[in-house]
C-alpha cells in the first residue's frame, strides 16, 4: 500500500467510510500532511511552473517508478521558532523509490521553501539518506537546486558549530553510485555533493558554483557574469564537472535513468546485462571505410566505437570536455563496458592535461563499479610545451598511468594506428592491459618518426625531402603490428573487422570467476577532482 507518493495524499481518502476513533489526531495529521505537500505555497510553486521547471515532488514522480516512493523526513522543519510553520520538509524532499525496478535513494531540493537553503535539520536528513544508501547498497540521486547555506541559521559560532557533525559527510569510497542533476541555482552543499558525484547533468539555465554570483561579486568587489561564473559552458567545457547540459528537467531526469542503467546498485555486484539487439555484429564490417589507410588523415573515433559496440548502447561522458579523449559507457554482447579512446578528429589525437584528467576519472568510475575497460589507441603522444608544464601535465600523465595500473577490472587495448612514447603505455600498451591487440595498421614507436628524424638527425623535410623520407622509413622500421606481436607485447594482430568478435570472446574469458567479476576497488577513494 502506497502512502506517500502522488497517488495517495490524504489519510481521509485512504480510510473514508470507516468509523474510527482518534478523530482529532487524524485531522491534525491530515492538516500537517497537506501543509507539507503544499510545499512553499501556491504562488511559489506556480513560479516554478512559469519558469518551465518541475517542482521538487514532480521531479521525484517523474524519476521513480509509479507508486514506489516512500518519503522520509516529511515532517522535519526548521528548528528556529519563527520558521517552524513555514518550512515544510525543511526544503528537502527525501525518500526511497525504484528506478526501473531497482531501489534508489533520492534527495530533491525544494526551491519553494527558503530557496532550498541548507540548514542543520535538512543536512541531518541528507546524512541519514546517504548512510542508508551506503548501508543497503542503493544509488544516491541528488536533484540539486539550492541557494546555499541558510542565514541566519548558520551564522555565528552556534550556527556554524551545528554544522560538521558528520565527519564522513564528504568522504567518497565509491561503494554506491552518486548521481546529481543541477536543475537551478546550486550553491553551497548542493555544489559540494555535485562535485562528489559520478555523473552530473545540468540544465542550461542553471548555475553551479561555490557561492551565488551576488555573494561572489560582493566578496571580490567585482561585477560577475552569472553564466561565466557558474553556467553550463563553464562546467561542461572548461572544468569538465558536468557530463551533459540539457534544456529541461525531463531531459535531465531521463539521463539520470540512463546512466543508472549501466551501473550496479553497489560495488559488490556486477552491472546489469542487457539483451543483444538483432544484427549487432553487422556495423563492424564498415571499419575499413571509417578509418583511413593513411596515418596522416583524421577520422572520428566515435564512429569506430559505434561500430564495435551494441547498436544504440554508446553513452558518452563529458563529451564537451577534453575532446581529444573519448570516454563512454557502452555494451558489447549485452555486457557493460567502459570505452576510452583517443580521437584523431581533435588535436590529431594528442593527449593533453585535461584529457588525462578525463581518462583518470573514467578509469576510477569503471574500476569502482566492476566495468571492464576497452582502450582504443591512435595517438601521436602527449602535448608538450610551456603551457603543458603550467597545467601540471607530467603529474596528470602519471595520475592517469597510476590509475590504469591500479585498475583490477579486465582491461583490453587495441592499437588502431599510431601509438607513440609514454602515451602507448597510458593507453594500455603491453602489460598495462590483460590482453593487447593490434590492427595490422598499427605503428608503435618511441615518437612520431617525422619528429624522430628531426631530433636524431637535425633534418627537416623542407631541407632535403628525399633523404628525410628515407630516414623516416628507417626510423619506422621494426614498428609494425607484427613486430609488436613478435616480442609478445601484442597478443594478436587482427583485421579491424574482427575487433568486436575478439572483444566478445575476451569478455567471456576474463570474467574473473573466483571473484565473480568483482574488482578490488583500489581506486574507490580517489579524489573526485585532482
Secondary structure by P-SEA (a helix, b strand, c coil): cccccccccccccccccccccaaaaaaaaaaaaaaaaacccaaaaaaaaaaccccaaaaaaaccccccccccccccccccccccccccccccccbbbbcccbbbbbbbbccccccccccaaaaaaaaaaaaaaaacbbbbbbbcccccccccccccaaaaaacccccccccccccbbbbbbbcccccaaaaaaaaaccbbbbccccccccccaaaaaaaaccccccccccccccccccccccccccccaaaaaaaaaaaaaacccccccccbbbbbccccccccccccccccccccbbbbaaaaaaaaccccccccccccccccbbbbbbbcccbbbbbbbbbcccccccccaaaaaaaaaaaaaaaacbbbbbbbbbcccccccaaaaaaaaaaaaaaaaaaaaacccbbbbbbccccccaaaaaacccccccbbbbccccccccccaaaaaaaaccccccccaaaaaaaaaaaaccccaaaaaaaccccccccccaaaaaaaaaaaaacccccccccccccccccccc
